[in-house]
Amino acid sequence: MVLIVRLTILGCCGSFPGPDSAASGYLVEAEGFRLGLDFGNGTLARLQTVCDPFDLDALVLSHLHPDHCADFSALTVYRRYHPWPPYDPRQRRLPVHAPHEAPSRLANAYAPHEAERLETDLSDVFDFQPLVSREPRTLGPFEVTPVPVAHPTEAYGVRVRHGDVTLAYTGDTGPCAELDELADGVDVLLSEASWTDGPDRPGGLHLSGAQAGALAARAGVGRLLLTHVPPWADGDAILAEARAAFDGPVERVTQGAVYDI
């Protein structure tokens, strides 16, 4: 079998890192190109077990909650102050595709209350590109399309296509019509599933296992991978809900897992 796309789980805990797993972060590879999806707490450490962080070719941030971007500050230190040649990050700025407020919010996270100081302008090592709803962009061999989803901040799910293979990642989202568009016919749906189903769950925030499974069934996906399960949640119950709603392959991902698509 010829490898087309490889998905590596750098971290998969929801809301905060757990005792044995970083928060949300994923690496998608094809044709030697490395695309990061989210960069939550602990993911820089995990990335270093897979590749040199300077070998990351582009990064997409689905939204700017800390469990999806907190390690961006650490990545800033790595790229800005790495002492060994031949690295010169200012000659090869990392493309970062993220919500519109990313440059200012990530700079403030790196050095709060110092917005007028030069070191909080992160454009010396990063090339920020705002995500635009449903606007495809070419990142290496991938076509990446952001789709707006329901969450209390500017947030996107992401479709990543390489040839005939498509991966969809929900980011964080509550139930919404846009999810059917995001997941339609994909080979793999990497879906958040933050809690078990129940009538008291707040809307516009997260998916239950049952809702993730129902989405996979409606969209006709090839495989469902569940992620973003918080350490305090019952992961086995969430997985059982998804399997009851979707009769295709379903798995709860773990840190370090690798999937060849």
Secondary structure, 3 states (H helix, E strand, C coil): CCCCCEEEEEECECCCCECCECECEEEEEECCEEEEEEECCCHHHHHCCCCCHHHCCEEECCCCCHHHHCCHHHHHHHHHHCCCCCCCHHHCCEEEEECCCHHHHHHHHHCCCCCCCHHHCHHHCEEEEECCCCCCEEECCEEEEEEECECCCCCEEEEEEECCEEEEECCCCECCCHHHHHHCCCCEEEEECCECCCCCCCCCCCCEHHHHHHHHHHHCCCEEEEECECCCCCHHHHHHHHHHHCCCCEEECCCCCEEEC
